[in-house]
Amino acid sequence: KEKGESVSNETCLSVAGGPVAVPTTEQRYKTYMAPGSSSEKKTDDGHASKENFIHLCNPHLEKMKEDILYHFALGTGTHDFPTLFGDVKFVCVGGSPSRMKAFIAYIAEELGLGSPGCDYPNICAGTDRYAMYKVGPVLSVSHGMGIPSISIMLHELIKLLYHAKCSDITIIRIGTSGGIGLEPGSVVITRQSVDATFKPQLEQVVLGKTVIRSTNLDEQLAKELMQCSKEIGQFNTVIGNTMCTLDFYEGQGRLDGAICLYDEEEKLQYLKNAYESGVRNIEMESSVFAAMCNLSGVKAAVVCVTLLNRLEGDQITSSHDVLVEYQQRPQKLVGYFIKKSLGKV
Amino acid sequence: KEKGESVSNETCLSVAGGPVAVPTTEQRYKTYMAPGSSSEKKTDDGHASKENFIHLCNPHLEKMKEDILYHFALGTGTHDFPTLFGDVKFVCVGGSPSRMKAFIAYIAEELGLGSPGCDYPNICAGTDRYAMYKVGPVLSVSHGMGIPSISIMLHELIKLLYHAKCSDITIIRIGTSGGIGLEPGSVVITRQSVDATFKPQLEQVVLGKTVIRSTNLDEQLAKELMQCSKEIGQFNTVIGNTMCTLDFYEGQGRLDGAICLYDEEEKLQYLKNAYESGVRNIEMESSVFAAMCNLSGVKAAVVCVTLLNRLEGDQITSSHDVLVEYQQRPQKLVGYFIKKSLGKV
């Protein structure tokens, strides 16, 4: 295996945001709900903003007559993507299908676009791989657990947004995680997603060769989300690094898996090293999420609640009701952010 | 990152089958349905067989008062595992929850343990991470997509079987895959699970260090399954190597993902190299499945149908009905194997 051999033509990285001053999400979207949009928009604040389309890092797709998004059970030959999804501006993704269904009902009510008790159909009803819901400019999609599962979903989601000719997309992962040195229930907005050796990178194997990709996330978006949390003022929120692992048990230093060949001292030393390097929580999807959004030129953020403090244990022992309330916190924060971005706060 | 540094005390590997001649699955299980089992059983053929319990490679678990299997929504403090699961002998796992539900209905009918149209409750109804169904000695569990997702499930499944004091477990993954050089619809029984560089190993990161684990599967079980396929005689089945990747698009050399920075020639060369090394299909779970079953001393096999021939394309274009029939083939094969093992053929 050729370690560190990087694919030389990954020029797509250059599209992931430039050094120029960009308008805030609020400035960008405030007028979204108003009719009559053009490709050169002026916001309330007089900022001229050029629409930012999805950057597809794949020249082969243009040559395809039809594109079947197999794991969504959707295809360009059978579905009119611009009509179905063209108005999407915010995409929220999370592991659990039922949580993403709950989110769409929540955001619909928050934006005044739904009625209580209204049922939202699963757009991916033709498969049980992922679930997808939509209301107004918000798409909510489940991604299962782990890097491979979210990566399949993101490949097809990015193509969906591209085929639908969407622009100015903000995509946020709302999830659960294990915290390090934080009171359970705290929310972490990810500064950088780091790997199990605390490096802000993702190793992928492409045609048998290892490729290293950057896992940076949008700094301004993280700050805007932090500001939203301050305005809500209901739970502890921090900006910190998020460690993304390939395994929940051994990969995160747990002592309670079916396999564990290290002792408690080694585990705690590892978690303390993680904390010292800036890691505040651990989950299993953020690195490939950041890497793929980077390559596709999409603004992205990761907002996860911590279900426990890993310095104090491995098992999630809080009551069902407490966990349910914790899991609503990222939804609440991102819901508020979307409302504010649309000028509805 | 210390590459190739192996955790030195992985002695559990020694439990994964010995060089001694073992009875076939049929010899072992034939009398299972008969009452009065003892820990030193005699089969019809006069083989004395010692019960083979789950080998738990984790000394910490013994010290825990309660074990919560969070992603199953089950716990030793709230559920009586020996009563609920003590009679399990066969565990079938697969990615899709609806497919695993269909399998339990199918096997129930095959074993004469259910009635047509009977509904089987989801044992993991308290969560939407995984689905689990049981009928008689057969447990059917979904695992989602990718190594991390199946690994969480397997940690909790192995602990479940251990807590339930199960013995003589055979666990089979029934799944879908992309074939190489095979007619679509062919079934591949995995000889060895190999990584994206065609090596029969799994790299895992434990406490930040890379550990290499063996991904061998039970040879005798693979042969028995092959014999079953011959007896059924309804579809093409081969024994071959299975490549296990972390990504469906770039990781498998597809040209139709959101990101693709290589050309068709490079892709085909990679797939041809895979074929020459013995790879006949590609999926995303077999390596960690083999590694964890090895470490836990559980007989394991992987039986996947191929939905397309990757030398001829990347998109799964067969009609829904054809794909449904393909997906039933591993179920049919494993269903027949279980029936035969229980002396019911």
HADDOCK unambig.tbl for C-alpha pairs under 7 A between the chains (distance, minus, plus):
assign (segid A and resid 1 and name CA) (segid B and resid 197 and name CA) 6.92 0.50 0.50
assign (segid A and resid 56 and name CA) (segid B and resid 258 and name CA) 5.97 0.50 0.50
assign (segid A and resid 56 and name CA) (segid B and resid 259 and name CA) 6.73 0.50 0.50
assign (segid A and resid 57 and name CA) (segid B and resid 258 and name CA) 6.29 0.50 0.50
assign (segid A and resid 57 and name CA) (segid B and resid 259 and name CA) 4.69 0.50 0.50
assign (segid A and resid 57 and name CA) (segid B and resid 260 and name CA) 6.17 0.50 0.50
assign (segid A and resid 58 and name CA) (segid B and resid 258 and name CA) 6.14 0.50 0.50
assign (segid A and resid 58 and name CA) (segid B and resid 259 and name CA) 5.09 0.50 0.50
assign (segid A and resid 58 and name CA) (segid B and resid 260 and name CA) 4.76 0.50 0.50
assign (segid A and resid 58 and name CA) (segid B and resid 261 and name CA) 6.56 0.50 0.50
assign (segid A and resid 60 and name CA) (segid B and resid 255 and name CA) 6.40 0.50 0.50
assign (segid A and resid 60 and name CA) (segid B and resid 256 and name CA) 6.87 0.50 0.50
assign (segid A and resid 61 and name CA) (segid B and resid 256 and name CA) 6.10 0.50 0.50
assign (segid A and resid 68 and name CA) (segid B and resid 315 and name CA) 6.88 0.50 0.50
assign (segid A and resid 96 and name CA) (segid B and resid 128 and name CA) 6.54 0.50 0.50
assign (segid A and resid 96 and name CA) (segid B and resid 129 and name CA) 6.64 0.50 0.50
assign (segid A and resid 98 and name CA) (segid B and resid 128 and name CA) 6.98 0.50 0.50
assign (segid A and resid 128 and name CA) (segid B and resid 96 and name CA) 6.54 0.50 0.50
assign (segid A and resid 128 and name CA) (segid B and resid 98 and name CA) 6.98 0.50 0.50
assign (segid A and resid 129 and name CA) (segid B and resid 96 and name CA) 6.64 0.50 0.50
assign (segid A and resid 144 and name CA) (segid B and resid 144 and name CA) 6.86 0.50 0.50
assign (segid A and resid 145 and name CA) (segid B and resid 148 and name CA) 6.94 0.50 0.50
assign (segid A and resid 145 and name CA) (segid B and resid 149 and name CA) 5.28 0.50 0.50
assign (segid A and resid 146 and name CA) (segid B and resid 148 and name CA) 5.07 0.50 0.50
assign (segid A and resid 146 and name CA) (segid B and resid 149 and name CA) 5.72 0.50 0.50
assign (segid A and resid 148 and name CA) (segid B and resid 145 and name CA) 6.95 0.50 0.50
assign (segid A and resid 148 and name CA) (segid B and resid 146 and name CA) 5.07 0.50 0.50
assign (segid A and resid 148 and name CA) (segid B and resid 246 and name CA) 5.25 0.50 0.50
assign (segid A and resid 148 and name CA) (segid B and resid 247 and name CA) 5.22 0.50 0.50
assign (segid A and resid 149 and name CA) (segid B and resid 145 and name CA) 5.29 0.50 0.50
assign (segid A and resid 149 and name CA) (segid B and resid 146 and name CA) 5.72 0.50 0.50
assign (segid A and resid 151 and name CA) (segid B and resid 247 and name CA) 6.73 0.50 0.50
assign (segid A and resid 152 and name CA) (segid B and resid 247 and name CA) 6.89 0.50 0.50
assign (segid A and resid 152 and name CA) (segid B and resid 248 and name CA) 6.15 0.50 0.50
assign (segid A and resid 155 and name CA) (segid B and resid 257 and name CA) 5.57 0.50 0.50
assign (segid A and resid 155 and name CA) (segid B and resid 258 and name CA) 4.83 0.50 0.50
assign (segid A and resid 156 and name CA) (segid B and resid 258 and name CA) 6.92 0.50 0.50
assign (segid A and resid 158 and name CA) (segid B and resid 258 and name CA) 6.16 0.50 0.50
assign (segid A and resid 159 and name CA) (segid B and resid 258 and name CA) 5.65 0.50 0.50
assign (segid A and resid 196 and name CA) (segid B and resid 208 and name CA) 5.06 0.50 0.50
assign (segid A and resid 197 and name CA) (segid B and resid 1 and name CA) 6.78 0.50 0.50
assign (segid A and resid 197 and name CA) (segid B and resid 208 and name CA) 5.06 0.50 0.50
assign (segid A and resid 205 and name CA) (segid B and resid 251 and name CA) 5.89 0.50 0.50
assign (segid A and resid 206 and name CA) (segid B and resid 250 and name CA) 5.54 0.50 0.50
assign (segid A and resid 206 and name CA) (segid B and resid 251 and name CA) 4.99 0.50 0.50
assign (segid A and resid 206 and name CA) (segid B and resid 253 and name CA) 6.96 0.50 0.50
assign (segid A and resid 207 and name CA) (segid B and resid 251 and name CA) 6.50 0.50 0.50
assign (segid A and resid 207 and name CA) (segid B and resid 253 and name CA) 5.84 0.50 0.50
assign (segid A and resid 207 and name CA) (segid B and resid 270 and name CA) 6.11 0.50 0.50
assign (segid A and resid 208 and name CA) (segid B and resid 196 and name CA) 5.04 0.50 0.50
assign (segid A and resid 208 and name CA) (segid B and resid 197 and name CA) 5.05 0.50 0.50
assign (segid A and resid 246 and name CA) (segid B and resid 148 and name CA) 5.27 0.50 0.50
assign (segid A and resid 247 and name CA) (segid B and resid 148 and name CA) 5.23 0.50 0.50
assign (segid A and resid 247 and name CA) (segid B and resid 151 and name CA) 6.72 0.50 0.50
assign (segid A and resid 247 and name CA) (segid B and resid 152 and name CA) 6.92 0.50 0.50
assign (segid A and resid 248 and name CA) (segid B and resid 152 and name CA) 6.15 0.50 0.50
assign (segid A and resid 250 and name CA) (segid B and resid 206 and name CA) 5.55 0.50 0.50
assign (segid A and resid 251 and name CA) (segid B and resid 205 and name CA) 5.88 0.50 0.50
assign (segid A and resid 251 and name CA) (segid B and resid 206 and name CA) 4.98 0.50 0.50
assign (segid A and resid 251 and name CA) (segid B and resid 207 and name CA) 6.48 0.50 0.50
assign (segid A and resid 253 and name CA) (segid B and resid 206 and name CA) 6.98 0.50 0.50
assign (segid A and resid 253 and name CA) (segid B and resid 207 and name CA) 5.83 0.50 0.50
assign (segid A and resid 255 and name CA) (segid B and resid 60 and name CA) 6.39 0.50 0.50
assign (segid A and resid 256 and name CA) (segid B and resid 60 and name CA) 6.87 0.50 0.50
assign (segid A and resid 256 and name CA) (segid B and resid 61 and name CA) 6.08 0.50 0.50
assign (segid A and resid 257 and name CA) (segid B and resid 155 and name CA) 5.56 0.50 0.50
assign (segid A and resid 258 and name CA) (segid B and resid 56 and name CA) 5.97 0.50 0.50
assign (segid A and resid 258 and name CA) (segid B and resid 57 and name CA) 6.29 0.50 0.50
assign (segid A and resid 258 and name CA) (segid B and resid 58 and name CA) 6.13 0.50 0.50
assign (segid A and resid 258 and name CA) (segid B and resid 155 and name CA) 4.84 0.50 0.50
assign (segid A and resid 258 and name CA) (segid B and resid 156 and name CA) 6.94 0.50 0.50
assign (segid A and resid 258 and name CA) (segid B and resid 158 and name CA) 6.18 0.50 0.50
assign (segid A and resid 258 and name CA) (segid B and resid 159 and name CA) 5.67 0.50 0.50
assign (segid A and resid 259 and name CA) (segid B and resid 56 and name CA) 6.73 0.50 0.50
assign (segid A and resid 259 and name CA) (segid B and resid 57 and name CA) 4.70 0.50 0.50
assign (segid A and resid 259 and name CA) (segid B and resid 58 and name CA) 5.09 0.50 0.50
assign (segid A and resid 260 and name CA) (segid B and resid 57 and name CA) 6.19 0.50 0.50
assign (segid A and resid 260 and name CA) (segid B and resid 58 and name CA) 4.75 0.50 0.50
assign (segid A and resid 261 and name CA) (segid B and resid 58 and name CA) 6.55 0.50 0.50
assign (segid A and resid 270 and name CA) (segid B and resid 207 and name CA) 6.12 0.50 0.50
assign (segid A and resid 315 and name CA) (segid B and resid 68 and name CA) 6.89 0.50 0.50
